[in-house]
Amino acid sequence: MNFYSKISINFDCEVVEGGYLLQTSLISPVKSPSYFNNNYSMIQKIKKQKPRCKPFTVEALDDFIHLSKFLRKDEFNELLISFYNKWGPFIKLGENYKTTKKLFQLLEDSEFAKQNMEYPPYDFGSDLFSKKYQEIEWHYDDSGELHPAFKPKTLFNAIYLAWGLNQKSKKIKKICKYFKFFGMRKNCIQYFEITRDNKEFCSRDCSNAFRQKPNWQEKIQQDLAIRVKQTKIKLNRLNINN
Ligand SMILES: [Zn+2]
């Protein structure tokens, strides 16, 4: 049975009007502090100011993805502050890179997996549907319609849930290997719908034409080297985490 249902994400972002700061540790100041060495933690500019509630929207997900593209770049701190000023903390006040690193990597790895057509399991490896992180409840929307709603416990859970629910269910298309390495070709459809996992070309024709190219093996070697490098980076990251 297939049915279509609206699902809401009900989360109130808590944002202080006075804004946020990244503060370096006062106890053990370092010469050149960096967010990525956990030298900064997020604080309120005006201590004890009560936050205001603002409804979570999918814009927070877009902003988060945008922000993650600047990881380890010079602009990052500034962009992080403006994210905080707009949406509040990912988890809670005082968070530093030790906390947020996992969040950025989770979304980055999920995106990476998605692009390789390997969706993460629907618990997203972070127990997304666990009651600890969010509950599901009934909800009347603005038009008075009743439908299920997730109630995440943190901004990041709302963001990640929005990411998961936002995935288009359409079959993903794969790039024809001929087109990937050698560009356009008559009768090549460039992107084709996947029927079985290991199909690499849009047609037998493209497959044959590919092997007639004098440097096709070289091209594959280059591509392989890039992939190995990417996987190594990913594995290194996993090792650091464990
Ligand atoms: Zn083709």
Residues whose N, C-alpha, C, O or C-beta is under 5 A from the ligand:
A	BS01	ZN	C176 Y178 C188 I189 Q190 C202 S203 C206
